[in-house]
Each structure stands twice: as structure tokens, then as C-alpha cells.
Amino acid sequence: QVHLVESGGGSVQAGGSLRLSCVTSIYTYSPYCMGWFRQAPGKEREGVAAIDSDGSTSYADSVKGRFTISQNNAKNTLYLQMNSLKPEDTAMYSCAADYPPPEILCRASPSLFGYWGQGTQVTVSS
């Protein structure tokens, strides 16, 4: 069983920054894939960013250049640094993790992940 606990959400004005954290037990084994997702009211869950055990990253076009996914294995923590926030970034943000087969590319696709955190709310006001 993999546990994930997010923190760091909050309310900010447009143009501001937040850093989300996700403490996880995924680092016990590798290779793994981890991702950040978000879901706004009335909308489908959207993949934001992903990172694998080699440190390779991928991002949704909507956040490229503004968000950075990173990890600190020693602290068992995944991060999402969010800069230049926009009102359309308002959503519940969740981290997810799993151990996909080696032939599967790590990416922020919900179907790849079997372990999910409870989420942390991010609200960006104009």
C-alpha cells in the first residue's frame, strides 16, 4: 500500500506562487511514476505534471514554463512549484503514484495511477 498526503494549497492572487508537497511511501521501490492532477468543479480531472524514478518530467501545455515538478527522495516528498498563477489554475490538486511496467511511459494520465492522495485546494483570484 502506498500512502500520499498533500499540503501547501491555499488562496493567492493572480501572478502569485504556491508550492505543493506530497509526502509518499512510493520511494521504497522503483521504478515508479508520480504525478500531479487537478480537478475544477464541473470539469474532468486534468493531468498537470509527471516525474519518474529517473527524474524525467512531463507537463501539460497549460502549465509549461510556469509549474515545476520535483522530488526529494531523502524526504519522501514530491513537489509542485506553481508560479505565475492564473484564475484558471483554481482546482483541487492531487498527487498520485504507481509502479507502471517498464514499457509504459510515465505521464500524467489518470489511468496509470492506482494510488491517490486526498487533495489540496488551490484558489487563484483575479
ABEGO torsion letter per residue (X at the ends): XBBBBBBGBEBBBBGBBBBBBBBBAAAABOBBBBBBBBBBBGBBBBBABBBBAAGBBBBBAAABGABBBBBBAAAGBBBBBBBGBBAAABBBBBBBBBBBBAABBBBBBAAABABBBAEBBBBBBX
